[in-house]
Amino acid sequence: MKRTNLILLALVLVLAILPLVLPLPSGLKEPFTGTDDQGQAAITAVNPQYQPWFEPFWEPPSGEIESLLFALQAALGSGLLGYYLGLRRGQSQARRQARDQVDAGD
């Protein structure tokens, strides 16, 4: 491997491991809590009498189901995005091939 590749690989490893290690020294109970929980805690600290404007109409029965639904949403979104990008690339390649055939026929 070239030296540049090794440096890039080391940087990728550092960037992948660093977020996992940073919360540990601060002594957080749950280092990966959601922003909703953190926001609610900050609002309650500033104004203890705060009442939310509304409540969710359905709450998943467990955290695992909530994670499953989030992962499903991410998978569907990335699948649709990948399909669209692949479709557009195929269309542009077809146009390029048709243009090349017309140019070759002249």
N, CA and C of each residue as an Amber inpcrd file, in Angstrom:
protein
   318
   0.8400000  -1.1810000   0.0000000   0.0000000   0.0000000   0.0000000
   0.8810000   1.2380000   0.0000000   0.3600000   2.2360000  -0.6530000
   1.0790000   3.4990000  -0.6410000   0.9320000   4.1770000   0.7100000
   1.8470000   5.0490000   0.9780000   1.8350000   5.7760000   2.2500000
   0.5630000   6.6060000   2.4000000   0.1120000   7.2130000   1.3050000
  -1.1030000   8.0310000   1.3390000  -2.3110000   7.1900000   1.7250000
  -2.3940000   5.9840000   1.1770000  -3.5120000   5.0980000   1.5070000
  -3.4920000   4.7120000   2.9810000  -2.3200000   4.4630000   3.5100000
  -2.2130000   4.1060000   4.9220000  -2.6360000   5.2720000   5.8130000
  -2.2390000   6.4820000   5.4330000  -2.6340000   7.6630000   6.2090000
  -4.1510000   7.8390000   6.1650000  -4.7360000   7.6940000   4.9830000
  -6.1890000   7.8230000   4.8490000  -6.9140000   6.7450000   5.6420000
  -6.4060000   5.5260000   5.6200000  -7.0040000   4.4380000   6.3870000
  -6.9380000   4.7330000   7.8890000  -5.8170000   5.2460000   8.3430000
  -5.6740000   5.5980000   9.7590000  -6.6520000   6.7100000  10.1380000
  -6.8320000   7.7040000   9.2840000  -7.7790000   8.7830000   9.5550000
  -9.2100000   8.2670000   9.6220000  -9.5560000   7.3540000   8.7370000
 -10.8990000   6.7690000   8.7580000 -11.1240000   6.0030000  10.0550000
 -10.1380000   5.2400000  10.4800000 -10.2650000   4.4950000  11.7290000
 -10.3990000   5.4310000  12.9270000  -9.6290000   6.4970000  12.9360000
  -9.7220000   7.4680000  14.0320000 -11.1110000   8.1100000  14.0440000
 -11.6170000   8.4910000  12.8800000 -12.9380000   9.1120000  12.8000000
 -14.0510000   8.1370000  13.1760000 -13.8570000   6.8560000  12.9470000
 -14.8700000   5.8700000  13.3070000 -14.8440000   5.5510000  14.8010000
 -13.6730000   5.5510000  15.4130000 -13.5410000   5.1610000  16.8190000
 -13.7220000   6.3510000  17.7580000 -13.3510000   7.5370000  17.3300000
 -13.4040000   8.7140000  18.1850000 -14.7910000   8.9970000  18.7720000
 -15.8740000   8.9550000  18.0100000 -17.1890000   9.2090000  18.6140000
 -17.5930000   8.1730000  19.6570000 -17.0490000   6.9740000  19.5650000
 -17.3710000   5.9420000  20.5430000 -16.6160000   6.1370000  21.8480000
 -15.4540000   6.7760000  21.7860000 -14.6030000   6.9340000  22.9610000
 -14.8330000   8.2640000  23.6750000 -15.2120000   9.3110000  22.9560000
 -15.3490000  10.6430000  23.5520000 -16.3450000  10.7260000  24.7050000
 -17.5290000  10.1210000  24.6490000 -18.4660000  10.2820000  25.7650000
 -18.0360000   9.5870000  27.0560000 -17.1300000   8.6460000  27.0050000
 -16.7620000   7.8720000  28.1810000 -16.1440000   8.7030000  29.3050000
 -15.1990000   9.6100000  29.0530000 -14.6020000  10.3630000  30.1660000
 -15.5800000  11.3060000  30.8620000 -16.6160000  11.7630000  30.1710000
 -17.5300000  12.7200000  30.7920000 -18.4870000  12.0440000  31.7680000
 -18.5040000  10.7350000  31.8250000 -19.3090000  10.0140000  32.7970000
 -20.8000000  10.0590000  32.5230000 -21.1810000  10.1280000  31.2820000
 -22.6010000  10.1510000  30.9490000 -23.2240000   8.7890000  31.2200000
 -24.4580000   8.7960000  31.7560000 -25.1480000   7.5290000  31.9790000
 -25.4750000   6.8740000  30.6490000 -26.0630000   7.6500000  29.7600000
 -26.3860000   7.1660000  28.4270000 -25.7010000   8.0800000  27.4260000
 -24.5400000   7.6950000  26.9340000 -23.8050000   8.6010000  26.0520000
 -24.4960000   8.8430000  24.7170000 -25.3990000   7.9570000  24.3120000
 -26.0220000   8.0920000  23.0100000 -27.5220000   8.3470000  23.1240000
 -27.9290000   9.2080000  24.0500000 -29.3420000   9.5270000  24.1550000
 -29.7520000  10.3600000  22.9560000 -31.0310000  10.2950000  22.6400000
 -31.5440000  11.0360000  21.4970000 -31.6370000  12.5190000  21.7790000
 -31.7120000  13.2900000  20.7220000 -31.8030000  14.7370000  20.8760000
 -33.1300000  15.1360000  21.4980000 -34.1710000  14.3410000  21.2940000
 -35.4550000  14.6410000  21.9250000 -35.3200000  14.6190000  23.4440000
 -34.6630000  13.5910000  23.9610000 -34.4700000  13.4770000  25.4080000
 -33.5810000  14.6020000  25.9360000 -32.5210000  14.9180000  25.2130000
 -31.6210000  15.9850000  25.6420000 -32.3290000  17.3350000  25.6100000
 -33.1380000  17.5750000  24.5910000 -33.8810000  18.8250000  24.5030000
 -34.8950000  18.9550000  25.6260000 -35.5950000  17.8670000  25.9050000
 -36.5810000  17.8820000  26.9900000 -35.9020000  18.1460000  28.3370000
 -34.7480000  17.5400000  28.5520000 -34.0250000  17.7620000  29.8070000
 -33.5570000  19.2100000  29.9250000 -33.1030000  19.8030000  28.8220000
 -32.6430000  21.1920000  28.8540000 -33.8130000  22.1430000  29.1170000
 -34.9640000  21.8850000  28.4960000 -36.1290000  22.7440000  28.7110000
 -36.6150000  22.6340000  30.1490000 -36.6450000  21.4240000  30.6740000
 -37.0870000  21.2230000  32.0510000 -36.1250000  21.8920000  33.0340000
 -34.8350000  21.9020000  32.7260000 -33.8650000  22.5590000  33.5980000
 -34.0700000  24.0740000  33.6050000 -34.4380000  24.6430000  32.4680000
 -34.6370000  26.0840000  32.3740000 -35.9880000  26.4970000  32.9660000
 -37.0390000  25.7110000  32.6440000 -38.3880000  26.0510000  33.0820000
 -39.0770000  24.7790000  33.5900000 -39.0200000  24.5060000  34.8890000
 -39.5970000  23.2640000  35.4200000 -41.1220000  23.1590000  35.2340000
 -41.8290000  24.2770000  35.0600000 -43.2810000  24.2390000  34.9030000
 -43.7050000  24.0730000  33.4430000 -42.7740000  23.8610000  32.5480000
 -43.1090000  23.7540000  31.1210000 -44.0160000  22.5540000  30.8600000
 -45.0590000  22.7840000  30.0780000 -45.9660000  21.7180000  29.6480000
 -45.8520000  21.5830000  28.1350000 -45.6480000  20.3630000  27.6220000
 -45.5520000  20.1860000  26.1700000 -46.8520000  20.6100000  25.4790000
 -46.7400000  21.0500000  24.2530000 -47.8940000  21.4930000  23.4890000
 -48.7820000  20.3290000  23.0950000 -48.1730000  19.1810000  22.8190000
 -48.9470000  18.0090000  22.4080000 -48.1740000  16.7470000  22.7600000
 -48.8650000  15.6500000  22.7190000 -48.2670000  14.3400000  22.9650000
 -48.3510000  13.5130000  21.6770000 -47.4220000  12.5820000  21.4750000
 -47.5230000  11.7360000  20.2840000 -48.8000000  10.8930000  20.3390000
 -49.4310000  10.7000000  19.1710000 -50.6800000   9.9280000  19.1530000
 -50.4290000   8.4370000  19.2930000 -49.2090000   7.9680000  18.9980000
 -48.8620000   6.5620000  19.1970000 -47.3990000   6.4880000  19.5850000
 -47.1220000   5.7540000  20.6290000 -45.7490000   5.5410000  21.0470000
 -45.4340000   4.0590000  20.9060000 -44.3050000   3.7150000  20.2850000
 -43.9560000   2.3000000  20.1460000 -43.8720000   1.6280000  21.5080000
 -44.2760000   0.3550000  21.5850000 -44.2830000  -0.3400000  22.8650000
 -42.8940000  -0.5310000  23.4880000 -41.8460000  -0.5080000  22.6600000
 -40.5020000  -0.6810000  23.2300000 -39.4870000   0.0840000  22.3850000
 -38.3120000   0.2570000  22.9440000 -37.2380000   0.9430000  22.2310000
 -36.7560000   0.1700000  21.0210000 -36.8610000  -1.1570000  21.0910000
 -36.4310000  -1.9790000  19.9630000 -37.3180000  -1.7570000  18.7540000
 -38.6240000  -1.6440000  18.9870000 -39.5450000  -1.4070000  17.8770000
 -39.3220000  -0.0130000  17.3080000 -39.0440000   0.9440000  18.1730000
 -38.7470000   2.2970000  17.7030000 -37.4920000   2.2840000  16.8330000
 -36.4730000   1.5460000  17.2560000 -35.2510000   1.4350000  16.4590000
 -35.5210000   0.7270000  15.1420000 -36.3610000  -0.3070000  15.1770000
 -36.7140000  -1.0250000  13.9580000 -37.4060000  -0.0960000  12.9670000
 -38.3540000   0.6910000  13.4390000 -39.0630000   1.6110000  12.5570000
 -38.1240000   2.6710000  11.9870000 -37.2000000   3.1520000  12.8050000
 -36.2330000   4.1300000  12.3260000 -35.3330000   3.5110000  11.2610000
 -34.8730000   2.2840000  11.4890000 -34.0180000   1.6020000  10.5140000
 -34.7900000   1.3250000   9.2250000 -36.0580000   0.9510000   9.3580000
 -36.8920000   0.7070000   8.1850000 -37.0620000   1.9930000   7.3750000
 -37.2880000   3.0960000   8.0600000 -37.4150000   4.3860000   7.3880000
 -36.1190000   4.7370000   6.6450000 -34.9930000   4.5220000   7.2910000
 -33.7010000   4.8150000   6.6640000 -33.4640000   3.9150000   5.4560000
 -33.8230000   2.6330000   5.5750000 -33.6260000   1.7010000   4.4660000
 -34.5080000   2.0640000   3.2810000 -35.7630000   2.4050000   3.5380000
 -36.6540000   2.7930000   2.4500000 -36.1670000   4.0780000   1.7760000
 -35.7360000   5.0380000   2.5650000 -35.2390000   6.2860000   2.0010000
 -33.9960000   6.0730000   1.1590000 -33.0540000   5.2780000   1.6560000
 -31.8350000   5.0420000   0.8830000 -32.1280000   4.1930000  -0.3490000
 -33.0950000   3.2750000  -0.2580000 -33.4800000   2.4880000  -1.4250000
 -34.0850000   3.3560000  -2.5140000 -34.9710000   4.2610000  -2.1270000
 -35.5730000   5.1680000  -3.1120000 -34.5260000   6.0930000  -3.7200000
 -33.6430000   6.6160000  -2.8980000 -32.5900000   7.4840000  -3.4050000
 -31.6660000   6.7250000  -4.3610000 -31.2680000   5.5050000  -3.9890000
 -30.4220000   4.6880000  -4.8610000 -31.1100000   4.3540000  -6.1670000
 -32.4130000   4.0420000  -6.1100000 -33.1640000   3.7460000  -7.3320000
 -33.1890000   4.9660000  -8.2470000 -33.4770000   6.1350000  -7.6800000
 -33.5470000   7.3540000  -8.4800000 -32.2010000   7.6720000  -9.1220000
 -31.1230000   7.5870000  -8.3330000 -29.8030000   7.8860000  -8.8890000
 -29.4080000   6.8770000  -9.9640000 -29.7240000   5.6020000  -9.7550000
 -29.4400000   4.5950000 -10.7750000 -30.2520000   4.8050000 -12.0370000
 -31.5080000   5.1820000 -11.8660000 -32.3720000   5.4600000 -13.0200000
 -31.8230000   6.6300000 -13.8260000 -31.4540000   7.7040000 -13.1440000
 -30.9210000   8.8810000 -13.8450000 -29.6000000   8.5520000 -14.5440000
 -28.7720000   7.7420000 -13.9180000 -27.5070000   7.3770000 -14.5520000
 -27.7600000   6.5270000 -15.7910000 -28.6830000   5.5750000 -15.6830000
 -29.0240000   4.7500000 -16.8410000 -29.5960000   5.5710000 -17.9800000
 -30.4250000   6.5540000 -17.6520000 -30.9860000   7.4160000 -18.6880000
 -29.8960000   8.2310000 -19.3760000 -28.9590000   8.7570000 -18.5960000
 -27.8950000   9.5590000 -19.2050000 -26.9740000   8.6790000 -20.0560000
 -26.7210000   7.4530000 -19.6290000 -25.8990000   6.5490000 -20.4410000
 -26.6190000   6.1760000 -21.7310000 -27.9380000   5.9640000 -21.6540000
 -28.7030000   5.6370000 -22.8620000 -28.6810000   6.8140000 -23.8310000
 -28.8210000   8.0350000 -23.3100000 -28.7590000   9.2100000 -24.1840000
 -27.3770000   9.3440000 -24.8230000 -26.3390000   9.0740000 -24.0340000
 -24.9740000   9.1750000 -24.5470000 -24.7370000   8.1330000 -25.6420000
 -25.2130000   6.9030000 -25.4350000 -25.0400000   5.8600000 -26.4450000
 -25.8180000   6.1960000 -27.7080000 -27.0380000   6.7220000 -27.5590000
 -27.8300000   7.0960000 -28.7340000 -27.1380000   8.2230000 -29.4900000
 -26.5690000   9.1900000 -28.7870000 -25.8670000  10.2980000 -29.4270000
 -24.6220000   9.7870000 -30.1470000 -23.8900000   8.8330000 -29.5280000
 -22.7030000   8.2770000 -30.1450000 -23.0670000   7.4940000 -31.4000000
 -24.1890000   6.7810000 -31.3900000 -24.6130000   6.0350000 -32.5730000
 -25.0030000   6.9720000 -33.7060000 -25.6560000   8.0650000 -33.3630000
 -26.0350000   9.0480000 -34.3920000 -24.7780000   9.7050000 -34.9640000
 -23.8180000  10.0350000 -34.0960000 -22.5730000  10.6400000 -34.5770000
 -21.7690000   9.6700000 -35.4190000 -21.7820000   8.3840000 -35.0620000
 -21.0270000   7.3800000 -35.8300000 -21.6820000   7.1220000 -37.1850000
 -22.9930000   7.3150000 -37.2730000 -23.7030000   7.0790000 -38.5210000
 -23.5140000   8.1740000 -39.5430000 -23.0370000   9.3380000 -39.1110000
 -22.8580000  10.4590000 -40.0470000 -21.6600000  10.2980000 -40.9150000
